Amino acid sequence: MANIKSSCPSIQLLSADGWKDYDLLDSGNGLKLERFGPYTFVRPEHQAIWKPALDESIWLGANGKFVATGEESGGHWSFRNPVPECWPIRYRGLSFNARPSNSRHLGFFPEQAVQWDWVSEQIKKAAKQLNILNLFGYTGVATLAAVKAGARVTHVDASKKSISQARENQKISQLDTAPVRWIVDDVVKFVRREMRRGTRYDGIILDPPKFGRGPQGEVWEFFEMLPILLREIQPLLHDRPIFLVITAYAIRASALSLYYAIEEIMSGYQGDVAGGELVTKEKSAGRHISLAIWARWSAVGE
């Protein structure tokens, strides 16, 4: 019987502490109270099974509340006070829009800032301009962080609306002339075409959804499609890649699943693998809420 070497990695909790335009103010009773720039919002948070620390009057003063329904991501916004369609948010020299969407989100994920910082660090450490692929790129903040750090980026998302908002964010960040290739496409189909073209990348960013559809109705289901995608992005990496990072939301899985998947596909390269959870610390009582799992590989270490 073959010997199988196995290890149990430590799980890291990463919190984005560099924000000035965002705060998790309080949480409890299945909800969280957040500040996005000058406006405050209440959104569902099923993990907040404790009682809020702040007085109810502070919660009632929020500008808006997302009222959830039974279906996945279903619900609507209820506004106590009017808010603009969108307004600028700033983070470490980047500017981008916050906006209440048809889902509970506001155009970006604040906890992802720790990944933006890490990607920027990997790019700045390199001795050359890197060619980066951002898959499921959404409204482009990770892309803008990468180009600001000096990379060229190919940004792929199936949503024309998200790409349009990403271009707006590029403009308000004053990165209009930055080397970004914006692609509206199904991620798996795009990766396969890039493989046939022989395109190579120094780093890859993945933020796959739990479920989604491509421009032509292609179905994305996380546990079915992610293993396929991970196998097919491997040939897109240069012989000496710099990094690979993946973040996943709203799935029933441990960060260990991503850790071992990344470890497997990057086994032929010299580097370090890490994994864990993205968390946000509330201001009121200092409790942490886990929002996503992540894993990443780096040629230059953590």
C-alpha positions in Angstrom: 0.0 0.0 0.0 1.4 3.4 -1.0 2.4 5.8 1.7 0.3 9.0 1.6 1.9 12.1 3.1 -0.7 14.3 4.8 -0.5 17.4 6.9 -2.9 19.5 8.8 -2.2 23.2 8.0 -3.0 26.0 10.4 -6.0 28.0 9.4 -5.4 31.8 9.3 -8.0 34.4 10.1 -7.3 37.5 8.0 -9.0 40.8 8.8 -8.8 43.9 6.6 -7.8 46.6 9.1 -6.8 49.4 6.7 -10.2 50.8 6.1 -11.3 54.4 6.7 -14.5 54.4 4.5 -15.9 51.1 5.9 -16.8 49.8 9.4 -18.7 46.9 10.8 -20.4 48.9 13.5 -22.3 46.1 15.3 -23.9 42.8 14.8 -26.5 40.5 16.4 -30.0 38.9 16.0 -29.0 37.6 12.6 -28.1 41.1 11.3 -25.0 43.4 10.9 -24.9 47.2 10.9 -22.2 48.6 8.6 -20.9 52.0 7.4 -20.1 52.5 3.8 -18.7 56.0 3.5 -21.3 58.4 5.0 -24.2 55.9 5.0 -25.1 53.1 7.2 -26.9 49.9 6.3 -28.4 46.8 7.9 -27.8 43.5 6.2 -28.6 39.9 7.0 -25.9 37.9 8.8 -27.0 34.5 9.9 -23.8 33.9 11.9 -24.6 36.7 14.3 -26.6 34.6 16.8 -25.7 36.9 19.7 -27.3 40.1 20.9 -26.3 43.5 19.4 -24.0 45.6 21.6 -25.3 49.0 20.4 -28.6 50.6 21.3 -31.6 49.8 19.1 -31.9 53.5 18.3 -28.6 53.4 16.4 -29.8 50.5 14.3 -33.1 52.3 13.6 -31.1 55.3 12.3 -29.6 53.3 9.4 -30.1 54.7 5.9 -31.2 51.4 4.5 -32.0 47.7 5.4 -31.9 44.7 3.1 -35.0 42.6 3.8 -34.3 39.0 2.9 -36.8 36.5 1.6 -36.6 32.7 1.6 -34.8 32.2 -1.7 -31.0 32.4 -2.2 -29.9 36.1 -2.2 -33.6 37.1 -2.5 -35.0 40.2 -1.0 -35.2 43.9 -1.4 -33.8 47.2 0.0 -35.9 49.3 2.3 -34.6 52.9 2.7 -35.3 55.0 5.7 -33.4 58.0 4.3 -32.6 58.5 0.6 -29.1 57.5 -0.6 -27.5 58.3 -4.0 -27.5 55.6 -6.7 -23.8 55.4 -6.0 -21.1 57.2 -4.1 -17.3 57.0 -4.0 -15.4 54.8 -1.5 -11.6 55.0 -1.1 -9.0 52.4 0.0 -5.3 52.9 -0.1 -5.2 55.2 -3.2 -8.0 53.5 -5.0 -11.5 54.9 -5.6 -14.6 53.0 -6.5 -18.3 53.2 -6.2 -20.6 51.7 -3.6 -24.1 51.1 -4.6 -27.0 49.0 -3.3 -27.6 46.2 -5.8 -30.5 43.9 -6.4 -28.9 41.5 -4.0 -27.7 42.4 -0.5 -24.3 43.6 -1.7 -23.0 47.1 -2.3 -20.7 46.7 -5.3 -17.7 45.3 -3.5 -16.7 43.1 -0.6 -14.8 45.1 2.1 -13.2 41.9 3.6 -11.5 41.3 0.3 -9.2 44.3 1.0 -6.7 41.9 2.7 -6.5 40.0 -0.7 -6.0 43.3 -2.6 -3.1 44.2 -0.3 -1.5 40.7 -0.7 -1.8 40.7 -4.5 -0.2 44.2 -4.6 2.6 43.0 -2.4 3.4 40.0 -4.6 3.4 42.3 -7.7 5.7 44.9 -6.1 8.2 42.2 -5.0 8.6 40.9 -8.6 11.5 42.3 -10.7 9.3 42.6 -13.8 5.9 43.7 -15.0 3.6 40.8 -14.3 0.8 39.5 -16.5 -2.2 38.8 -14.2 -5.5 37.0 -14.9 -8.5 37.9 -12.7 -11.4 35.5 -13.1 -14.9 36.3 -11.8 -13.5 39.8 -11.5 -16.9 41.5 -10.5 -16.5 45.3 -10.3 -12.8 45.2 -10.6 -11.3 46.5 -7.3 -8.7 43.6 -7.3 -7.9 44.4 -10.9 -7.3 48.0 -10.1 -5.1 47.2 -7.1 -3.0 44.9 -9.3 -2.5 47.5 -12.1 -1.8 50.2 -9.5 1.0 48.0 -8.2 2.4 47.8 -11.7 0.9 44.7 -13.4 -1.0 44.1 -16.7 -4.4 42.5 -16.0 -6.9 40.5 -18.0 -10.2 40.8 -16.2 -13.0 38.3 -17.0 -16.6 38.3 -15.8 -19.8 37.0 -17.3 -21.8 40.1 -16.4 -21.8 43.1 -18.8 -23.2 45.2 -15.9 -20.3 44.3 -13.6 -17.7 45.0 -16.3 -19.4 48.4 -16.9 -19.2 49.2 -13.2 -15.5 48.1 -13.2 -14.8 50.5 -16.0 -16.4 53.3 -14.0 -14.2 52.3 -11.0 -11.2 52.4 -13.3 -12.1 56.0 -14.3 -12.7 57.3 -10.8 -9.5 55.7 -9.6 -7.7 57.7 -12.4 -6.3 54.5 -13.9 -7.9 55.1 -17.4 -4.7 54.4 -19.2 -3.7 51.4 -17.1 -3.1 48.1 -19.0 -6.4 46.3 -18.4 -8.1 44.0 -20.8 -11.9 43.8 -20.0 -13.5 40.6 -21.1 -17.2 39.6 -20.9 -17.2 35.9 -21.2 -17.9 32.5 -19.5 -14.8 31.9 -17.4 -14.3 28.2 -18.3 -14.7 28.9 -22.1 -12.2 31.9 -21.9 -9.6 29.8 -20.0 -9.8 27.1 -22.7 -9.4 29.6 -25.5 -6.4 31.1 -23.7 -4.8 27.7 -23.4 -5.2 27.0 -27.1 -3.7 30.4 -27.8 -0.7 29.6 -25.6 -1.2 32.7 -23.4 0.7 32.6 -20.1 0.2 34.4 -16.8 2.4 35.2 -13.8 -0.5 35.2 -11.3 -4.1 34.3 -11.2 -6.9 35.7 -9.0 -10.1 33.6 -8.6 -13.3 34.7 -6.8 -15.8 32.1 -8.0 -19.5 32.3 -7.0 -21.5 29.5 -5.5 -23.7 29.5 -8.5 -23.9 31.6 -11.7 -24.6 31.7 -15.4 -22.4 32.8 -18.3 -23.4 35.2 -21.1 -24.9 32.3 -23.1 -26.6 30.6 -20.2 -23.6 28.5 -19.2 -24.1 27.1 -15.7 -21.5 27.5 -13.0 -21.9 25.3 -9.9 -19.0 25.6 -7.5 -18.3 22.0 -6.5 -18.8 20.7 -10.0 -17.0 23.3 -12.0 -14.2 24.5 -9.7 -12.1 21.3 -9.9 -12.4 21.4 -13.7 -11.3 25.1 -13.8 -8.4 24.6 -11.4 -7.0 21.8 -13.7 -7.4 24.0 -16.8 -5.8 27.1 -15.4 -2.6 25.3 -14.6 -1.3 25.3 -18.2 -1.9 29.1 -18.3 0.8 29.6 -15.6 4.4 30.6 -16.6 7.1 28.1 -15.8 8.0 30.3 -12.7 4.6 31.8 -11.6 4.4 34.3 -8.8 1.0 33.6 -7.1 -2.4 32.0 -7.2 -5.2 33.1 -4.9 -8.8 31.9 -4.5 -11.6 33.2 -2.3 -15.0 31.5 -2.0 -18.3 32.6 -0.4 -21.5 31.0 0.8 -20.4 27.4 0.3 -20.5 24.5 2.8 -16.8 23.8 2.9 -13.7 24.3 5.0 -10.8 26.4 3.9 -8.9 23.1 4.0 -10.7 22.1 0.7 -9.2 25.1 -1.1 -5.9 24.6 0.6 -5.4 21.0 -0.6 -6.8 21.8 -4.1 -4.2 24.7 -4.5 -1.5 22.5 -3.0 -2.2 19.8 -5.5 -2.2 21.9 -8.7 0.9 23.9 -7.6 2.8 20.8 -6.5 5.3 21.2 -9.4 6.4 24.7 -8.3 8.5 25.9 -5.4 6.4 28.0 -3.1 4.2 28.3 0.0 0.5 27.5 0.4 -1.7 29.1 3.0 -5.4 29.0 3.8 -8.0 30.3 6.1 -11.0 32.6 6.5 -11.6 36.3 5.8 -13.1 37.9 8.8 -14.4 41.3 9.8 -14.1 42.7 13.4 -17.0 44.8 14.7 -16.3 48.1 16.4 -18.9 47.7 19.1 -17.8 44.5 21.0 -14.8 43.3 19.0 -16.5 40.1 17.7 -15.3 38.6 14.4 -17.6 37.5 11.7 -16.3 34.9 9.1 -17.3 35.9 5.6 -15.3 33.7 3.2 -12.7 31.0 2.9 -9.5 31.4 1.0 -6.3 29.7 -0.1 -3.3 31.1 -1.9 0.1 30.0 -3.2 3.1 32.3 -3.4 6.5 31.8 -5.0 8.0 34.4 -2.7 6.3 33.2 0.6 3.9 34.8 3.0 
